[in-house]
Amino acid sequence: EAHPPPSLATYSYSVLMLKILVVISSLAAASALQVDRPAVKPSLQKTLTLRGGLTLEQTSLIGALYNGGFGVTLMANPDLFFGPSGFLPYFSTALGPVAQTFFGKAFGAMLTGIAAMHFLDGPSQSLCKQMAITAALILYPMVLCVMDTANFTAIWKPQIVAHLGILFITAKAGGFF
C-alpha cells in the first residue's frame, strides 16, 4: 500500500529545525573557506578573462556550492525542499514514495559526491570537466520539466539560465574550449 509523501505539517518542529540547521551549517562552512589567490601571471590573464575572470579554484568552488547545495537538500528530504509545498517548489505534483525515498535522495547523493571532491582532493581541471559533463547531461531533463507545466513549476526557466552559466564556466575551466 502506497503512502502519501509526508507534508510539511507532519514534521515536528525540532526535526525541521535540525534540517534547516544542517543546511545553514553546510552553507556557512562552505562560505568560510578561504582560497588563496595566486598572483596572476600576464600570460594567464587572457585565459582568466575568457572564463569571466575566474580562477580554476573559484570556478571549482562555485560548482561545488551549486552541486552541494542541491545535493544536501535532496538527500535530506526532496519533497520538503522542492515538492509542491516545499521551501523552493520545483514540482507541482507530489513526488510520491518512490521518488521521495530513492530517486530524489540518490540524485542528491551523487550531487553531494561531486561537490565533496572539491574539498577532498582540491580543485582541478578534471573535476571541472566532471562538473561540466554532469551539467550538460542534466539539461535534457530540465528542458522536459519546462515543457510539462502540469507537473513542474515555472522555476525551471530561470534554473536553466543559471545552469547554463555553471556549465559555461566549468566547461571553460575544464578545458573543453
Salt bridges, closest charged atoms under 4 A:
none
